[in-house]
């Protein structure tokens, strides 16, 4: 018979009328707490879902249909003023900046010195070349004198030898006659005959030496060295000219972040010269406005900040439209001797004279800008689509849109300031 150990009531807890172990009771309590936590999470989850739904709610906006209207006055097109030529100022040598003679924003003329590099090292090299040239010239003078002296000496010796030969030949002829008559001995005849032959041989040797000396070029080596020295000096002068960095053209000096003491490298760009006389005008022409430009040799334009009117010669009009913008590039060239037209300015090109034109215009308040570029929001389904536009004339509270909108599209005219591209909206609320 197995005897069970007795359990006291301290080891038991009552549950629904029965006693259970303390361990089992503890587990039951934990389970009840967990179930209670799960039941409390349902309302929190519902609240979170409501917040998310509220965050994703469409933003209320108001819209208006884009339409055309008759505008009186000249038909204009906004254009940009750009330099007719831009040239980089590049270094052709390495060097340290000794002095800065022109600064950013200065008007410069072609070949004006902009900066000067320290050229003392190159000047020393040139001085060495000059010393070498002086030495070579001295060697040349001495060598030429030696050569002339050698020619003169050989010529004199030939003359003396020739005279001696003539004298001995006369004696030989007399002795030869005397020998035939028995008045001279054979030894006398042979002695003079030997002298004649020796003098003839000496004269022939001198002639050969003179011919050899005259045909050779003992000065050639020094002449070659002098020519090489000339080239080195020319190179030094060219390099010295590079140490004065000059303006490649007349115009406005821009992008000039150079100061004295800076070390610069060959090929480094130290600035840009913008040629502004003449000046260029650039515009993008829509398909609708193209007939107003084609065939015209020039167009007038004005700056809204000035009453002055300018005339620009049409230098370029694209034959085909840009595949992205669907516009035609137009360039004009205009005189700008007084410098009033500056790159970065915007002007209005006059495409047509007075009268009424049907144009698309929108409330000026509906137009936003990003980095200076105008854009609007149009309704695309239940989303706000960001659309870049080109602006024309302004009248009262309306602005002409020359590119970017079509009649019938729905323009967001209220609530557009907080919108993002393709953000969900609720029109009419």
C-alpha positions, 0 to 999 in steps of 0.5 A: 500500500502506497502512502501519499504524503499529506498536503497542508492547506498552505500548499493548496488554493481553492478554485471553483470549489476545489483545491489546486496546487499553488503552482497551477494557480499562479499559471492560471493568474498569468493566463487571465492577465494575458487575456485581459491585455489582449482584450484591451489592445483592440481599442488601441488598434482601432484608434491607430487605424483611425489616425492612419485613415485621417493622415491619408485623407485627401486634401481639399482643393478648389479647381477652375477650368483652363480656358482661353480669352481675348487679350489686347496688345502685342503678343510677347514671349519671355526670353533669357539674356545670355553671353554671346561668348564664354571663354575659360581663362586657363593656366599654361604653366605652374606657378605661385600668384604674385599679383591679382590685377583684375577681380571678379566682375571687372570689365576686361579688354582682350590681352589685359593681364588678369594675374601675374605669376612669380617668374623669378625661377624662369628668369634665372634660367633665361639668364643662364641661357644668355650666359651660355650664348655669350660663351658660344659667340666667343667660341665662334669668334675665336674659331672663325679667326683660327679658320681665317688664319689657317686659310691665310697661312696656307695661301701665303705658303703656297705663294712662297712655294710657287715663287721658289718653284719658279726660281728653281725651275729657271736655274734648272733650265739654265743648268740643263742647257749648260749640261748639254754644252758641257758647262755643268756637271751631272750632279748639278743637273740632278740636284736642281731637278730634285729641288724642282720635284720637291717644290712641286710636291710641297706645292701640291700638298699645300693646295690639298690642305687649302682645299680640305680646309675650305671644304670642311665646316669647323664652325658647324658644331658651334653654329648648331649649339647657337641655334639650339640656344636660340630655340631655348631662349625663344621657349623661355620668352614664350613661357615668360609670357604665360606667367602673365595670364591675359584675358582671351577676349573682351568682356566681363570677368566671372568666376575668379576665386584667385588670391595672391600667394596661391599655388596654381597648376597648369591647365587650371581654370581661374576664371571665365570671360563673358562677351556681352557686346554683342549679347545673345537672346535665347527663347523657346518658341511653341508650335502655336507661336512658330509662324510669328517668328519664321521668316523674320530677320529680326525681332524687337524686345524690351525689359519690363524694368526699363522703357528702352526697346531693343532690336535683335537679329535672328541668328538661329531658329531650330527646324525641329522641335525639342523632343522633351519640351516640344518647343523650337530654340530661337537665338537673337544677337543684339548690340550692347555697347552700353552694357545695359543687357546683362546675362541672367536678365529676362526680356519680352520678345514682341512676336506680333503687334497690337490687336486681340489674341486668344491666349490661355491665362490663369490667376497669378495666385495659382502659379508657384515657383521652385528655384525660379521656375514657375509651375502649377498643379492640375487635377489628374483624376483625384491627384494633384499633378505638378506641371511646369509652365512658361509665362507670358504677359500679365494683366490685372490678376491674370498671367498668360501661359504660353506653354504647359497648359491646355484649354479644358484642363482643371487648374487647382486655384486654392489649396495648392501651396501645401501640395506635392506632386501626385498627392491625393486631393478632394476637389470642391471641398 
